[in-house]
Amino acid sequence: MKETFPGVAEIDGMLATVNLLPGERVYDEKLVETGGVELRLWNPNRSKLSAAILNGLETLPIKPGSKILYLGAASGTTVSHVSDLVGEDGVVFCVEHSKKPMESLLRLCIRRENMIPLFYDANHPYRYASLMEKVDVIYQDVAQKNQAEILEKNADLYLKESGFIMLAIKAKSIDSSKKTDEVIAQEIARLKPSFKILEVIDLEPFEKDHVMVVAEKNAKL
Ligand SMILES: C[S@@+](CC[C@H](N)C(=O)[O-])C[C@H]1O[C@@H](n2cnc3c(N)ncnc32)[C@H](O)[C@@H]1O
């Protein structure tokens, strides 16, 4: 077993995170015990963050103690691993606007005290202002046409100076009539005035027509 990032282990080509709640599963992931520590295997076909790390991501700004704003939390598959990574001293604000996934997410937030559920539309970030703090990282996976706009609005309000963004871009949700590369280039160009682009990771073979962008807020702004 080797540690790729703090709290992320690699075992036989699979990633895993240190389970914040030993003995508890979140989805159908396997639990593995090694050296007295319990790990949860992290499926790259279920989580774009796992896919990005396996595909060579070099900058993972999600660290023990980090504060994260997670937009598009769904029922909590990836968020649960982010919750493992930030640990007891960190916090994950989880925004989700659909009722069904929010029901499962709520059950998870009751068990994991570092996760705060926010049942809101990420298009209107000022609506959850009273529940928020400034964060180190915004992680976004909303598969919407206006993905970049949603990110910008949230970053303006909640991202610390020199904070980071991790944006999963789904090209087909933005414009299915254009080529994937063209759509991704257009979205990245849109981010450039406000963010320094650090990495763009293709998520194939785990996700088709998706990339993960990692960028740092432009300190000059
Ligand atoms: C691809 S899924 C996210 C999967 C999740 N990130 C994971 O890896 O476990 C996208 C989620 O974003 C949510 N979503 C889409 N638009 C949203 C918005 N404007 N505000 C909040 N949630 C949104 C959807 O309801 C859906 O649950």
The ligand as a Tripos MOL2 file, in Angstrom:
@<TRIPOS>MOLECULE
LIG
   27    29     1     0     0
SMALL
NO_CHARGES

@<TRIPOS>ATOM
      1 C1        -23.3780   14.1480  -11.4920 C.3       1 LIG1
      2 S1        -24.3390   14.3380  -10.0660 S.3       1 LIG1
      3 C2        -23.1510   14.5300   -8.7780 C.3       1 LIG1
      4 C3        -22.4890   13.2700   -8.3400 C.3       1 LIG1
      5 C4        -21.6570   13.4870   -7.0910 C.3       1 LIG1
      6 N1        -20.7810   14.6210   -7.2520 N.3       1 LIG1
      7 C5        -20.8050   12.2870   -6.7560 C.2       1 LIG1
      8 O1        -19.7350   12.1200   -7.3260 O.co2     1 LIG1
      9 O2        -21.2120   11.5170   -5.8770 O.co2     1 LIG1
     10 C6        -24.9060   15.9970  -10.1980 C.3       1 LIG1
     11 C7        -25.7460   16.4290   -9.0100 C.3       1 LIG1
     12 O3        -25.8400   17.8650   -9.0690 O.3       1 LIG1
     13 C8        -27.1320   18.2360   -8.6490 C.3       1 LIG1
     14 N2        -27.3710   19.5880   -9.1790 N.ar      1 LIG1
     15 C9        -27.5120   19.9520  -10.4820 C.ar      1 LIG1
     16 N3        -27.7360   21.2740  -10.5830 N.ar      1 LIG1
     17 C10       -27.7340   21.7600   -9.3200 C.ar      1 LIG1
     18 C11       -27.9210   23.0550   -8.7870 C.ar      1 LIG1
     19 N4        -28.1450   24.1100   -9.5680 N.pl3     1 LIG1
     20 N5        -27.8660   23.2170   -7.4430 N.ar      1 LIG1
     21 C12       -27.6370   22.1420   -6.6380 C.ar      1 LIG1
     22 N6        -27.4740   20.8770   -7.0910 N.ar      1 LIG1
     23 C13       -27.5120   20.6840   -8.4170 C.ar      1 LIG1
     24 C14       -28.0220   17.1580   -9.2580 C.3       1 LIG1
     25 O4        -29.2860   17.0980   -8.6070 O.3       1 LIG1
     26 C15       -27.1750   15.9160   -9.0460 C.3       1 LIG1
     27 O5        -27.4780   15.2770   -7.8300 O.3       1 LIG1
@<TRIPOS>BOND
     1     1     2 1
     2     2     3 1
     3     2    10 1
     4     3     4 1
     5     4     5 1
     6     5     6 1
     7     5     7 1
     8     7     8 2
     9     7     9 1
    10    10    11 1
    11    11    12 1
    12    11    26 1
    13    12    13 1
    14    13    14 1
    15    13    24 1
    16    14    15 ar
    17    14    23 ar
    18    15    16 ar
    19    16    17 ar
    20    17    18 ar
    21    17    23 ar
    22    18    19 1
    23    18    20 ar
    24    20    21 ar
    25    21    22 ar
    26    22    23 ar
    27    24    25 1
    28    24    26 1
    29    26    27 1
@<TRIPOS>SUBSTRUCTURE
     1 LIG1         1 GROUP 0 **** ****
